[in-house]
């Protein structure tokens, strides 16, 4: 009887150890660098400078999806029940940046190489980034806080949060946040007179098709000034 009781207790103890190990594995999933190199991050999109009663909010993008694979990534936004779609593809292996815009029957694309990216970045307002010791948890990752000061007329300042635990090498090599050594899980972007704030809401590691990082057929290549003109007209229509 005593032997049977001890046997049951030993099995129960072993089961508890296994459950604790599994629990700590899942709790700590955001603390170590993931060895998974592809997946999708979903972001909630908000508009901090837009009036809350602005009826056009309902027609603006409310989600963004970032797909990544082997240090290449794309992000995509859509609005107006799919009539407007915009995507960016950043391929570090060949230093290529592609912007894709679709509005009803209009399809435009912009391609920049390394030199083109550098020229484009130089034309934008400069950022001064202050790194802090503060942290915040976002979708299970301990994210570092940084304060971004924009050298523009308004002297805007805002906070961003990033993590180096998602396996994307130098993820900000082609944008204004190039100094930040990690994937941004909360940040802000302002262009075409619209300020958008992105906050990660979930991440899913899964297979991503290579075609997600290719320029689709049927798009007309245009210059950056032409793309800015088209995008400005689109966002003006949302105001």
mmCIF file of the C-alpha atoms, coordinates in Angstrom:
data_MODEL
# 
_entry.id   MODEL 
# 
loop_
_atom_site.group_PDB 
_atom_site.id 
_atom_site.type_symbol 
_atom_site.label_atom_id 
_atom_site.label_alt_id 
_atom_site.label_comp_id 
_atom_site.label_asym_id 
_atom_site.label_entity_id 
_atom_site.label_seq_id 
_atom_site.pdbx_PDB_ins_code 
_atom_site.Cartn_x 
_atom_site.Cartn_y 
_atom_site.Cartn_z 
_atom_site.occupancy 
_atom_site.B_iso_or_equiv 
_atom_site.pdbx_formal_charge 
_atom_site.auth_seq_id 
_atom_site.auth_comp_id 
_atom_site.auth_asym_id 
_atom_site.auth_atom_id 
_atom_site.pdbx_PDB_model_num 
ATOM 1   C CA . UNK A 1 1   ? 0.000   0.000  0.000   1.00 0.00 ? 1   UNK A CA 1 
ATOM 2   C CA . UNK A 1 2   ? 2.776   2.395  0.952   1.00 0.00 ? 2   UNK A CA 1 
ATOM 3   C CA . UNK A 1 3   ? 4.745   1.421  -2.162  1.00 0.00 ? 3   UNK A CA 1 
ATOM 4   C CA . UNK A 1 4   ? 1.734   2.127  -4.394  1.00 0.00 ? 4   UNK A CA 1 
ATOM 5   C CA . UNK A 1 5   ? 1.186   5.486  -2.710  1.00 0.00 ? 5   UNK A CA 1 
ATOM 6   C CA . UNK A 1 6   ? 4.843   6.472  -3.237  1.00 0.00 ? 6   UNK A CA 1 
ATOM 7   C CA . UNK A 1 7   ? 4.640   5.383  -6.865  1.00 0.00 ? 7   UNK A CA 1 
ATOM 8   C CA . UNK A 1 8   ? 1.617   7.615  -7.439  1.00 0.00 ? 8   UNK A CA 1 
ATOM 9   C CA . UNK A 1 9   ? 3.333   10.549 -5.714  1.00 0.00 ? 9   UNK A CA 1 
ATOM 10  C CA . UNK A 1 10  ? 6.466   10.076 -7.822  1.00 0.00 ? 10  UNK A CA 1 
ATOM 11  C CA . UNK A 1 11  ? 4.415   10.060 -11.025 1.00 0.00 ? 11  UNK A CA 1 
ATOM 12  C CA . UNK A 1 12  ? 2.524   13.156 -9.864  1.00 0.00 ? 12  UNK A CA 1 
ATOM 13  C CA . UNK A 1 13  ? 5.811   14.911 -9.047  1.00 0.00 ? 13  UNK A CA 1 
ATOM 14  C CA . UNK A 1 14  ? 7.232   14.055 -12.483 1.00 0.00 ? 14  UNK A CA 1 
ATOM 15  C CA . UNK A 1 15  ? 4.070   15.346 -14.151 1.00 0.00 ? 15  UNK A CA 1 
ATOM 16  C CA . UNK A 1 16  ? 4.329   18.651 -12.249 1.00 0.00 ? 16  UNK A CA 1 
ATOM 17  C CA . UNK A 1 17  ? 7.982   19.029 -13.337 1.00 0.00 ? 17  UNK A CA 1 
ATOM 18  C CA . UNK A 1 18  ? 7.005   18.472 -16.984 1.00 0.00 ? 18  UNK A CA 1 
ATOM 19  C CA . UNK A 1 19  ? 4.141   20.969 -16.779 1.00 0.00 ? 19  UNK A CA 1 
ATOM 20  C CA . UNK A 1 20  ? 6.390   23.581 -15.168 1.00 0.00 ? 20  UNK A CA 1 
ATOM 21  C CA . UNK A 1 21  ? 8.992   23.088 -17.891 1.00 0.00 ? 21  UNK A CA 1 
ATOM 22  C CA . UNK A 1 22  ? 6.367   23.550 -20.595 1.00 0.00 ? 22  UNK A CA 1 
ATOM 23  C CA . UNK A 1 23  ? 4.973   26.625 -18.836 1.00 0.00 ? 23  UNK A CA 1 
ATOM 24  C CA . UNK A 1 24  ? 8.367   28.290 -18.564 1.00 0.00 ? 24  UNK A CA 1 
ATOM 25  C CA . UNK A 1 25  ? 9.041   27.466 -22.216 1.00 0.00 ? 25  UNK A CA 1 
ATOM 26  C CA . UNK A 1 26  ? 5.955   29.375 -23.306 1.00 0.00 ? 26  UNK A CA 1 
ATOM 27  C CA . UNK A 1 27  ? 6.317   32.226 -20.826 1.00 0.00 ? 27  UNK A CA 1 
ATOM 28  C CA . UNK A 1 28  ? 9.904   32.805 -21.875 1.00 0.00 ? 28  UNK A CA 1 
ATOM 29  C CA . UNK A 1 29  ? 9.264   32.588 -25.623 1.00 0.00 ? 29  UNK A CA 1 
ATOM 30  C CA . UNK A 1 30  ? 9.782   36.337 -26.052 1.00 0.00 ? 30  UNK A CA 1 
ATOM 31  C CA . UNK A 1 31  ? 12.967  36.534 -23.992 1.00 0.00 ? 31  UNK A CA 1 
ATOM 32  C CA . UNK A 1 32  ? 15.327  34.581 -26.241 1.00 0.00 ? 32  UNK A CA 1 
ATOM 33  C CA . UNK A 1 33  ? 16.088  35.254 -29.896 1.00 0.00 ? 33  UNK A CA 1 
ATOM 34  C CA . UNK A 1 34  ? 13.776  33.077 -31.968 1.00 0.00 ? 34  UNK A CA 1 
ATOM 35  C CA . UNK A 1 35  ? 15.480  30.737 -34.414 1.00 0.00 ? 35  UNK A CA 1 
ATOM 36  C CA . UNK A 1 36  ? 12.448  31.003 -36.685 1.00 0.00 ? 36  UNK A CA 1 
ATOM 37  C CA . UNK A 1 37  ? 13.167  33.237 -39.650 1.00 0.00 ? 37  UNK A CA 1 
ATOM 38  C CA . UNK A 1 38  ? 9.744   33.681 -41.222 1.00 0.00 ? 38  UNK A CA 1 
ATOM 39  C CA . UNK A 1 39  ? 6.290   34.711 -40.153 1.00 0.00 ? 39  UNK A CA 1 
ATOM 40  C CA . UNK A 1 40  ? 3.763   37.539 -39.920 1.00 0.00 ? 40  UNK A CA 1 
ATOM 41  C CA . UNK A 1 41  ? 3.421   40.415 -37.447 1.00 0.00 ? 41  UNK A CA 1 
ATOM 42  C CA . UNK A 1 42  ? 0.056   42.165 -37.255 1.00 0.00 ? 42  UNK A CA 1 
ATOM 43  C CA . UNK A 1 43  ? -0.097  45.806 -36.132 1.00 0.00 ? 43  UNK A CA 1 
ATOM 44  C CA . UNK A 1 44  ? -3.003  47.945 -35.007 1.00 0.00 ? 44  UNK A CA 1 
ATOM 45  C CA . UNK A 1 45  ? -3.008  51.326 -36.772 1.00 0.00 ? 45  UNK A CA 1 
ATOM 46  C CA . UNK A 1 46  ? -4.188  54.487 -34.996 1.00 0.00 ? 46  UNK A CA 1 
ATOM 47  C CA . UNK A 1 47  ? -4.137  58.178 -35.906 1.00 0.00 ? 47  UNK A CA 1 
ATOM 48  C CA . UNK A 1 48  ? -2.933  60.314 -32.967 1.00 0.00 ? 48  UNK A CA 1 
ATOM 49  C CA . UNK A 1 49  ? -3.260  63.628 -34.808 1.00 0.00 ? 49  UNK A CA 1 
ATOM 50  C CA . UNK A 1 50  ? -6.668  63.015 -36.374 1.00 0.00 ? 50  UNK A CA 1 
ATOM 51  C CA . UNK A 1 51  ? -9.839  64.221 -34.662 1.00 0.00 ? 51  UNK A CA 1 
ATOM 52  C CA . UNK A 1 52  ? -11.726 61.327 -33.090 1.00 0.00 ? 52  UNK A CA 1 
ATOM 53  C CA . UNK A 1 53  ? -15.001 62.428 -34.663 1.00 0.00 ? 53  UNK A CA 1 
ATOM 54  C CA . UNK A 1 54  ? -13.514 62.596 -38.167 1.00 0.00 ? 54  UNK A CA 1 
ATOM 55  C CA . UNK A 1 55  ? -15.776 60.310 -40.194 1.00 0.00 ? 55  UNK A CA 1 
ATOM 56  C CA . UNK A 1 56  ? -12.884 59.438 -42.529 1.00 0.00 ? 56  UNK A CA 1 
ATOM 57  C CA . UNK A 1 57  ? -11.335 57.349 -39.744 1.00 0.00 ? 57  UNK A CA 1 
ATOM 58  C CA . UNK A 1 58  ? -13.670 54.535 -40.787 1.00 0.00 ? 58  UNK A CA 1 
ATOM 59  C CA . UNK A 1 59  ? -12.115 54.499 -44.254 1.00 0.00 ? 59  UNK A CA 1 
ATOM 60  C CA . UNK A 1 60  ? -8.483  54.617 -43.130 1.00 0.00 ? 60  UNK A CA 1 
ATOM 61  C CA . UNK A 1 61  ? -6.338  51.484 -42.687 1.00 0.00 ? 61  UNK A CA 1 
ATOM 62  C CA . UNK A 1 62  ? -6.735  50.016 -39.193 1.00 0.00 ? 62  UNK A CA 1 
ATOM 63  C CA . UNK A 1 63  ? -4.286  47.108 -39.545 1.00 0.00 ? 63  UNK A CA 1 
ATOM 64  C CA . UNK A 1 64  ? -0.894  46.482 -41.074 1.00 0.00 ? 64  UNK A CA 1 
ATOM 65  C CA . UNK A 1 65  ? 0.728   43.127 -41.752 1.00 0.00 ? 65  UNK A CA 1 
ATOM 66  C CA . UNK A 1 66  ? 4.478   42.628 -41.907 1.00 0.00 ? 66  UNK A CA 1 
ATOM 67  C CA . UNK A 1 67  ? 5.638   39.396 -43.522 1.00 0.00 ? 67  UNK A CA 1 
ATOM 68  C CA . UNK A 1 68  ? 9.268   38.403 -43.084 1.00 0.00 ? 68  UNK A CA 1 
ATOM 69  C CA . UNK A 1 69  ? 11.531  35.660 -44.315 1.00 0.00 ? 69  UNK A CA 1 
ATOM 70  C CA . UNK A 1 70  ? 15.328  35.321 -44.232 1.00 0.00 ? 70  UNK A CA 1 
ATOM 71  C CA . UNK A 1 71  ? 15.923  39.045 -43.517 1.00 0.00 ? 71  UNK A CA 1 
ATOM 72  C CA . UNK A 1 72  ? 13.556  40.193 -46.273 1.00 0.00 ? 72  UNK A CA 1 
ATOM 73  C CA . UNK A 1 73  ? 10.234  41.705 -45.270 1.00 0.00 ? 73  UNK A CA 1 
ATOM 74  C CA . UNK A 1 74  ? 7.158   43.404 -46.678 1.00 0.00 ? 74  UNK A CA 1 
ATOM 75  C CA . UNK A 1 75  ? 4.406   45.405 -45.060 1.00 0.00 ? 75  UNK A CA 1 
ATOM 76  C CA . UNK A 1 76  ? 0.935   45.980 -46.416 1.00 0.00 ? 76  UNK A CA 1 
ATOM 77  C CA . UNK A 1 77  ? -1.987  48.292 -45.730 1.00 0.00 ? 77  UNK A CA 1 
ATOM 78  C CA . UNK A 1 78  ? -5.434  48.425 -47.284 1.00 0.00 ? 78  UNK A CA 1 
ATOM 79  C CA . UNK A 1 79  ? -8.413  50.754 -46.991 1.00 0.00 ? 79  UNK A CA 1 
ATOM 80  C CA . UNK A 1 80  ? -11.719 51.596 -48.610 1.00 0.00 ? 80  UNK A CA 1 
ATOM 81  C CA . UNK A 1 81  ? -12.888 47.964 -48.645 1.00 0.00 ? 81  UNK A CA 1 
ATOM 82  C CA . UNK A 1 82  ? -9.756  46.950 -50.535 1.00 0.00 ? 82  UNK A CA 1 
ATOM 83  C CA . UNK A 1 83  ? -9.937  49.656 -53.192 1.00 0.00 ? 83  UNK A CA 1 
ATOM 84  C CA . UNK A 1 84  ? -6.651  51.108 -51.899 1.00 0.00 ? 84  UNK A CA 1 
ATOM 85  C CA . UNK A 1 85  ? -3.630  48.925 -51.158 1.00 0.00 ? 85  UNK A CA 1 
ATOM 86  C CA . UNK A 1 86  ? -0.070  49.907 -50.391 1.00 0.00 ? 86  UNK A CA 1 
ATOM 87  C CA . UNK A 1 87  ? 2.943   47.684 -49.767 1.00 0.00 ? 87  UNK A CA 1 
ATOM 88  C CA . UNK A 1 88  ? 6.658   48.053 -49.132 1.00 0.00 ? 88  UNK A CA 1 
ATOM 89  C CA . UNK A 1 89  ? 9.221   45.343 -49.821 1.00 0.00 ? 89  UNK A CA 1 
ATOM 90  C CA . UNK A 1 90  ? 12.715  45.600 -48.326 1.00 0.00 ? 90  UNK A CA 1 
ATOM 91  C CA . UNK A 1 91  ? 15.301  43.093 -49.528 1.00 0.00 ? 91  UNK A CA 1 
ATOM 92  C CA . UNK A 1 92  ? 18.583  43.519 -47.696 1.00 0.00 ? 92  UNK A CA 1 
ATOM 93  C CA . UNK A 1 93  ? 20.416  40.864 -49.709 1.00 0.00 ? 93  UNK A CA 1 
ATOM 94  C CA . UNK A 1 94  ? 20.320  43.027 -52.846 1.00 0.00 ? 94  UNK A CA 1 
ATOM 95  C CA . UNK A 1 95  ? 19.737  46.429 -51.162 1.00 0.00 ? 95  UNK A CA 1 
ATOM 96  C CA . UNK A 1 96  ? 16.417  46.876 -52.938 1.00 0.00 ? 96  UNK A CA 1 
ATOM 97  C CA . UNK A 1 97  ? 13.321  48.754 -51.795 1.00 0.00 ? 97  UNK A CA 1 
ATOM 98  C CA . UNK A 1 98  ? 10.003  48.461 -53.627 1.00 0.00 ? 98  UNK A CA 1 
ATOM 99  C CA . UNK A 1 99  ? 6.864   50.488 -52.971 1.00 0.00 ? 99  UNK A CA 1 
ATOM 100 C CA . UNK A 1 100 ? 3.611   49.253 -54.496 1.00 0.00 ? 100 UNK A CA 1 
ATOM 101 C CA . UNK A 1 101 ? 0.369   51.223 -54.680 1.00 0.00 ? 101 UNK A CA 1 
ATOM 102 C CA . UNK A 1 102 ? -2.994  50.138 -56.053 1.00 0.00 ? 102 UNK A CA 1 
ATOM 103 C CA . UNK A 1 103 ? -6.027  52.412 -56.201 1.00 0.00 ? 103 UNK A CA 1 
ATOM 104 C CA . UNK A 1 104 ? -9.004  50.847 -58.002 1.00 0.00 ? 104 UNK A CA 1 
ATOM 105 C CA . UNK A 1 105 ? -7.568  50.415 -61.533 1.00 0.00 ? 105 UNK A CA 1 
ATOM 106 C CA . UNK A 1 106 ? -4.340  52.380 -60.990 1.00 0.00 ? 106 UNK A CA 1 
ATOM 107 C CA . UNK A 1 107 ? -1.230  50.300 -60.259 1.00 0.00 ? 107 UNK A CA 1 
ATOM 108 C CA . UNK A 1 108 ? 2.104   51.987 -59.583 1.00 0.00 ? 108 UNK A CA 1 
ATOM 109 C CA . UNK A 1 109 ? 5.460   50.799 -58.300 1.00 0.00 ? 109 UNK A CA 1 
ATOM 110 C CA . UNK A 1 110 ? 8.683   52.482 -57.192 1.00 0.00 ? 110 UNK A CA 1 
ATOM 111 C CA . UNK A 1 111 ? 12.027  50.661 -57.089 1.00 0.00 ? 111 UNK A CA 1 
ATOM 112 C CA . UNK A 1 112 ? 15.104  52.023 -55.323 1.00 0.00 ? 112 UNK A CA 1 
ATOM 113 C CA . UNK A 1 113 ? 18.587  50.567 -55.031 1.00 0.00 ? 113 UNK A CA 1 
ATOM 114 C CA . UNK A 1 114 ? 21.068  51.327 -52.248 1.00 0.00 ? 114 UNK A CA 1 
ATOM 115 C CA . UNK A 1 115 ? 21.985  54.754 -53.649 1.00 0.00 ? 115 UNK A CA 1 
ATOM 116 C CA . UNK A 1 116 ? 18.343  55.605 -54.264 1.00 0.00 ? 116 UNK A CA 1 
ATOM 117 C CA . UNK A 1 117 ? 17.438  54.674 -50.694 1.00 0.00 ? 117 UNK A CA 1 
ATOM 118 C CA . UNK A 1 118 ? 20.248  56.877 -49.328 1.00 0.00 ? 118 UNK A CA 1 
ATOM 119 C CA . UNK A 1 119 ? 19.071  59.854 -51.424 1.00 0.00 ? 119 UNK A CA 1 
ATOM 120 C CA . UNK A 1 120 ? 15.479  59.328 -50.338 1.00 0.00 ? 120 UNK A CA 1 
ATOM 121 C CA . UNK A 1 121 ? 16.475  59.174 -46.670 1.00 0.00 ? 121 UNK A CA 1 
ATOM 122 C CA . UNK A 1 122 ? 18.555  62.352 -46.994 1.00 0.00 ? 122 UNK A CA 1 
ATOM 123 C CA . UNK A 1 123 ? 15.495  64.262 -48.229 1.00 0.00 ? 123 UNK A CA 1 
ATOM 124 C CA . UNK A 1 124 ? 13.435  63.442 -45.120 1.00 0.00 ? 124 UNK A CA 1 
ATOM 125 C CA . UNK A 1 125 ? 13.528  65.268 -41.758 1.00 0.00 ? 125 UNK A CA 1 
ATOM 126 C CA . UNK A 1 126 ? 16.386  64.040 -39.566 1.00 0.00 ? 126 UNK A CA 1 
ATOM 127 C CA . UNK A 1 127 ? 15.654  62.056 -36.406 1.00 0.00 ? 127 UNK A CA 1 
ATOM 128 C CA . UNK A 1 128 ? 17.553  62.247 -33.132 1.00 0.00 ? 128 UNK A CA 1 
ATOM 129 C CA . UNK A 1 129 ? 17.062  59.092 -31.089 1.00 0.00 ? 129 UNK A CA 1 
ATOM 130 C CA . UNK A 1 130 ? 17.475  58.901 -27.302 1.00 0.00 ? 130 UNK A CA 1 
ATOM 131 C CA . UNK A 1 131 ? 17.821  55.361 -25.969 1.00 0.00 ? 131 UNK A CA 1 
ATOM 132 C CA . UNK A 1 132 ? 16.474  54.642 -22.477 1.00 0.00 ? 132 UNK A CA 1 
ATOM 133 C CA . UNK A 1 133 ? 16.564  51.822 -19.920 1.00 0.00 ? 133 UNK A CA 1 
ATOM 134 C CA . UNK A 1 134 ? 12.770  51.598 -19.798 1.00 0.00 ? 134 UNK A CA 1 
ATOM 135 C CA . UNK A 1 135 ? 11.030  48.473 -21.061 1.00 0.00 ? 135 UNK A CA 1 
ATOM 136 C CA . UNK A 1 136 ? 7.485   47.547 -22.004 1.00 0.00 ? 136 UNK A CA 1 
ATOM 137 C CA . UNK A 1 137 ? 5.974   44.186 -22.872 1.00 0.00 ? 137 UNK A CA 1 
ATOM 138 C CA . UNK A 1 138 ? 4.356   43.923 -26.291 1.00 0.00 ? 138 UNK A CA 1 
ATOM 139 C CA . UNK A 1 139 ? 3.002   40.596 -27.623 1.00 0.00 ? 139 UNK A CA 1 
ATOM 140 C CA . UNK A 1 140 ? 5.198   38.732 -25.149 1.00 0.00 ? 140 UNK A CA 1 
ATOM 141 C CA . UNK A 1 141 ? 8.455   40.546 -25.911 1.00 0.00 ? 141 UNK A CA 1 
ATOM 142 C CA . UNK A 1 142 ? 10.314  42.823 -23.511 1.00 0.00 ? 142 UNK A CA 1 
ATOM 143 C CA . UNK A 1 143 ? 10.748  45.919 -25.673 1.00 0.00 ? 143 UNK A CA 1 
ATOM 144 C CA . UNK A 1 144 ? 13.200  48.750 -25.094 1.00 0.00 ? 144 UNK A CA 1 
ATOM 145 C CA . UNK A 1 145 ? 11.919  52.309 -25.170 1.00 0.00 ? 145 UNK A CA 1 
ATOM 146 C CA . UNK A 1 146 ? 13.497  55.042 -27.276 1.00 0.00 ? 146 UNK A CA 1 
ATOM 147 C CA . UNK A 1 147 ? 12.492  58.687 -27.667 1.00 0.00 ? 147 UNK A CA 1 
ATOM 148 C CA . UNK A 1 148 ? 12.491  60.064 -31.185 1.00 0.00 ? 148 UNK A CA 1 
ATOM 149 C CA . UNK A 1 149 ? 12.954  63.792 -31.751 1.00 0.00 ? 149 UNK A CA 1 
ATOM 150 C CA . UNK A 1 150 ? 12.139  64.988 -35.251 1.00 0.00 ? 150 UNK A CA 1 
ATOM 151 C CA . UNK A 1 151 ? 14.042  67.955 -36.631 1.00 0.00 ? 151 UNK A CA 1 
ATOM 152 C CA . UNK A 1 152 ? 11.039  69.540 -38.326 1.00 0.00 ? 152 UNK A CA 1 
ATOM 153 C CA . UNK A 1 153 ? 9.092   72.772 -37.853 1.00 0.00 ? 153 UNK A CA 1 
ATOM 154 C CA . UNK A 1 154 ? 6.854   71.240 -35.195 1.00 0.00 ? 154 UNK A CA 1 
ATOM 155 C CA . UNK A 1 155 ? 9.823   69.648 -33.384 1.00 0.00 ? 155 UNK A CA 1 
ATOM 156 C CA . UNK A 1 156 ? 7.760   66.516 -32.896 1.00 0.00 ? 156 UNK A CA 1 
ATOM 157 C CA . UNK A 1 157 ? 8.797   63.977 -30.268 1.00 0.00 ? 157 UNK A CA 1 
ATOM 158 C CA . UNK A 1 158 ? 7.358   60.526 -29.633 1.00 0.00 ? 158 UNK A CA 1 
ATOM 159 C CA . UNK A 1 159 ? 8.263   57.151 -28.158 1.00 0.00 ? 159 UNK A CA 1 
ATOM 160 C CA . UNK A 1 160 ? 8.966   53.873 -29.922 1.00 0.00 ? 160 UNK A CA 1 
ATOM 161 C CA . UNK A 1 161 ? 9.520   50.351 -28.615 1.00 0.00 ? 161 UNK A CA 1 
ATOM 162 C CA . UNK A 1 162 ? 11.704  47.691 -30.190 1.00 0.00 ? 162 UNK A CA 1 
ATOM 163 C CA . UNK A 1 163 ? 13.043  44.194 -29.555 1.00 0.00 ? 163 UNK A CA 1 
ATOM 164 C CA . UNK A 1 164 ? 16.143  42.366 -30.743 1.00 0.00 ? 164 UNK A CA 1 
ATOM 165 C CA . UNK A 1 165 ? 14.556  38.969 -30.071 1.00 0.00 ? 165 UNK A CA 1 
ATOM 166 C CA . UNK A 1 166 ? 12.870  38.569 -33.464 1.00 0.00 ? 166 UNK A CA 1 
ATOM 167 C CA . UNK A 1 167 ? 15.195  37.043 -36.013 1.00 0.00 ? 167 UNK A CA 1 
ATOM 168 C CA . UNK A 1 168 ? 15.429  39.810 -38.640 1.00 0.00 ? 168 UNK A CA 1 
ATOM 169 C CA . UNK A 1 169 ? 18.907  41.173 -39.288 1.00 0.00 ? 169 UNK A CA 1 
ATOM 170 C CA . UNK A 1 170 ? 19.178  45.018 -39.217 1.00 0.00 ? 170 UNK A CA 1 
ATOM 171 C CA . UNK A 1 171 ? 15.431  45.417 -39.885 1.00 0.00 ? 171 UNK A CA 1 
ATOM 172 C CA . UNK A 1 172 ? 15.577  49.224 -40.142 1.00 0.00 ? 172 UNK A CA 1 
ATOM 173 C CA . UNK A 1 173 ? 18.329  49.477 -42.746 1.00 0.00 ? 173 UNK A CA 1 
ATOM 174 C CA . UNK A 1 174 ? 16.001  51.134 -45.286 1.00 0.00 ? 174 UNK A CA 1 
ATOM 175 C CA . UNK A 1 175 ? 14.015  53.547 -43.088 1.00 0.00 ? 175 UNK A CA 1 
ATOM 176 C CA . UNK A 1 176 ? 14.406  56.502 -40.742 1.00 0.00 ? 176 UNK A CA 1 
ATOM 177 C CA . UNK A 1 177 ? 14.937  54.234 -37.736 1.00 0.00 ? 177 UNK A CA 1 
ATOM 178 C CA . UNK A 1 178 ? 18.212  52.819 -39.037 1.00 0.00 ? 178 UNK A CA 1 
ATOM 179 C CA . UNK A 1 179 ? 19.917  53.548 -35.674 1.00 0.00 ? 179 UNK A CA 1 
ATOM 180 C CA . UNK A 1 180 ? 17.494  51.326 -33.760 1.00 0.00 ? 180 UNK A CA 1 
ATOM 181 C CA . UNK A 1 181 ? 18.924  47.799 -33.371 1.00 0.00 ? 181 UNK A CA 1 
ATOM 182 C CA . UNK A 1 182 ? 15.751  45.765 -33.412 1.00 0.00 ? 182 UNK A CA 1 
ATOM 183 C CA . UNK A 1 183 ? 12.272  45.149 -34.774 1.00 0.00 ? 183 UNK A CA 1 
ATOM 184 C CA . UNK A 1 184 ? 9.896   48.008 -33.963 1.00 0.00 ? 184 UNK A CA 1 
ATOM 185 C CA . UNK A 1 185 ? 6.762   46.726 -32.239 1.00 0.00 ? 185 UNK A CA 1 
ATOM 186 C CA . UNK A 1 186 ? 5.380   50.194 -31.526 1.00 0.00 ? 186 UNK A CA 1 
ATOM 187 C CA . UNK A 1 187 ? 6.305   53.253 -33.545 1.00 0.00 ? 187 UNK A CA 1 
ATOM 188 C CA . UNK A 1 188 ? 5.056   56.262 -35.431 1.00 0.00 ? 188 UNK A CA 1 
ATOM 189 C CA . UNK A 1 189 ? 5.259   57.427 -39.029 1.00 0.00 ? 189 UNK A CA 1 
ATOM 190 C CA . UNK A 1 190 ? 4.099   60.661 -40.597 1.00 0.00 ? 190 UNK A CA 1 
ATOM 191 C CA . UNK A 1 191 ? 3.949   61.453 -44.282 1.00 0.00 ? 191 UNK A CA 1 
ATOM 192 C CA . UNK A 1 192 ? 1.510   62.915 -46.780 1.00 0.00 ? 192 UNK A CA 1 
ATOM 193 C CA . UNK A 1 193 ? -0.021  64.938 -43.945 1.00 0.00 ? 193 UNK A CA 1 
ATOM 194 C CA . UNK A 1 194 ? -1.144  61.850 -42.029 1.00 0.00 ? 194 UNK A CA 1 
ATOM 195 C CA . UNK A 1 195 ? 0.344   60.619 -38.737 1.00 0.00 ? 195 UNK A CA 1 
ATOM 196 C CA . UNK A 1 196 ? 0.006   56.874 -38.178 1.00 0.00 ? 196 UNK A CA 1 
ATOM 197 C CA . UNK A 1 197 ? 0.959   54.929 -35.059 1.00 0.00 ? 197 UNK A CA 1 
ATOM 198 C CA . UNK A 1 198 ? 1.598   51.204 -35.297 1.00 0.00 ? 198 UNK A CA 1 
ATOM 199 C CA . UNK A 1 199 ? 1.358   48.829 -32.334 1.00 0.00 ? 199 UNK A CA 1 
ATOM 200 C CA . UNK A 1 200 ? 1.982   45.107 -32.752 1.00 0.00 ? 200 UNK A CA 1 
ATOM 201 C CA . UNK A 1 201 ? -1.046  43.032 -31.759 1.00 0.00 ? 201 UNK A CA 1 
ATOM 202 C CA . UNK A 1 202 ? 0.189   39.519 -32.569 1.00 0.00 ? 202 UNK A CA 1 
ATOM 203 C CA . UNK A 1 203 ? 2.976   37.532 -34.202 1.00 0.00 ? 203 UNK A CA 1 
ATOM 204 C CA . UNK A 1 204 ? 2.729   34.177 -35.927 1.00 0.00 ? 204 UNK A CA 1 
ATOM 205 C CA . UNK A 1 205 ? 5.730   32.173 -37.064 1.00 0.00 ? 205 UNK A CA 1 
ATOM 206 C CA . UNK A 1 206 ? 4.758   30.324 -40.236 1.00 0.00 ? 206 UNK A CA 1 
ATOM 207 C CA . UNK A 1 207 ? 5.837   29.678 -43.808 1.00 0.00 ? 207 UNK A CA 1 
ATOM 208 C CA . UNK A 1 208 ? 5.770   32.729 -46.071 1.00 0.00 ? 208 UNK A CA 1 
ATOM 209 C CA . UNK A 1 209 ? 5.651   32.375 -49.860 1.00 0.00 ? 209 UNK A CA 1 
ATOM 210 C CA . UNK A 1 210 ? 8.617   33.874 -51.735 1.00 0.00 ? 210 UNK A CA 1 
ATOM 211 C CA . UNK A 1 211 ? 6.160   35.626 -54.067 1.00 0.00 ? 211 UNK A CA 1 
ATOM 212 C CA . UNK A 1 212 ? 5.234   37.960 -51.212 1.00 0.00 ? 212 UNK A CA 1 
ATOM 213 C CA . UNK A 1 213 ? 8.578   39.697 -51.801 1.00 0.00 ? 213 UNK A CA 1 
ATOM 214 C CA . UNK A 1 214 ? 8.325   40.079 -55.576 1.00 0.00 ? 214 UNK A CA 1 
ATOM 215 C CA . UNK A 1 215 ? 6.865   42.922 -57.633 1.00 0.00 ? 215 UNK A CA 1 
ATOM 216 C CA . UNK A 1 216 ? 3.574   41.665 -59.091 1.00 0.00 ? 216 UNK A CA 1 
ATOM 217 C CA . UNK A 1 217 ? 2.948   41.971 -62.809 1.00 0.00 ? 217 UNK A CA 1 
ATOM 218 C CA . UNK A 1 218 ? 0.801   44.756 -64.214 1.00 0.00 ? 218 UNK A CA 1 
ATOM 219 C CA . UNK A 1 219 ? 2.356   47.632 -62.253 1.00 0.00 ? 219 UNK A CA 1 
ATOM 220 C CA . UNK A 1 220 ? 3.775   50.749 -63.915 1.00 0.00 ? 220 UNK A CA 1 
ATOM 221 C CA . UNK A 1 221 ? 7.187   51.835 -62.628 1.00 0.00 ? 221 UNK A CA 1 
ATOM 222 C CA . UNK A 1 222 ? 7.307   55.534 -61.725 1.00 0.00 ? 222 UNK A CA 1 
ATOM 223 C CA . UNK A 1 223 ? 9.797   57.887 -60.054 1.00 0.00 ? 223 UNK A CA 1 
ATOM 224 C CA . UNK A 1 224 ? 9.772   58.814 -56.372 1.00 0.00 ? 224 UNK A CA 1 
ATOM 225 C CA . UNK A 1 225 ? 8.376   62.343 -57.005 1.00 0.00 ? 225 UNK A CA 1 
ATOM 226 C CA . UNK A 1 226 ? 5.597   60.792 -59.101 1.00 0.00 ? 226 UNK A CA 1 
ATOM 227 C CA . UNK A 1 227 ? 4.856   58.255 -56.375 1.00 0.00 ? 227 UNK A CA 1 
ATOM 228 C CA . UNK A 1 228 ? 4.752   60.991 -53.727 1.00 0.00 ? 228 UNK A CA 1 
ATOM 229 C CA . UNK A 1 229 ? 2.286   62.927 -55.889 1.00 0.00 ? 229 UNK A CA 1 
ATOM 230 C CA . UNK A 1 230 ? 0.010   59.908 -56.283 1.00 0.00 ? 230 UNK A CA 1 
ATOM 231 C CA . UNK A 1 231 ? 0.166   59.060 -52.576 1.00 0.00 ? 231 UNK A CA 1 
ATOM 232 C CA . UNK A 1 232 ? -0.506  62.660 -51.553 1.00 0.00 ? 232 UNK A CA 1 
ATOM 233 C CA . UNK A 1 233 ? -3.633  62.723 -53.708 1.00 0.00 ? 233 UNK A CA 1 
ATOM 234 C CA . UNK A 1 234 ? -4.807  59.428 -52.204 1.00 0.00 ? 234 UNK A CA 1 
ATOM 235 C CA . UNK A 1 235 ? -4.345  60.531 -48.592 1.00 0.00 ? 235 UNK A CA 1 
ATOM 236 C CA . UNK A 1 236 ? -5.869  63.948 -49.317 1.00 0.00 ? 236 UNK A CA 1 
ATOM 237 C CA . UNK A 1 237 ? -9.000  62.097 -50.404 1.00 0.00 ? 237 UNK A CA 1 
ATOM 238 C CA . UNK A 1 238 ? -9.195  60.477 -46.946 1.00 0.00 ? 238 UNK A CA 1 
ATOM 239 C CA . UNK A 1 239 ? -9.172  63.827 -45.120 1.00 0.00 ? 239 UNK A CA 1 
# 
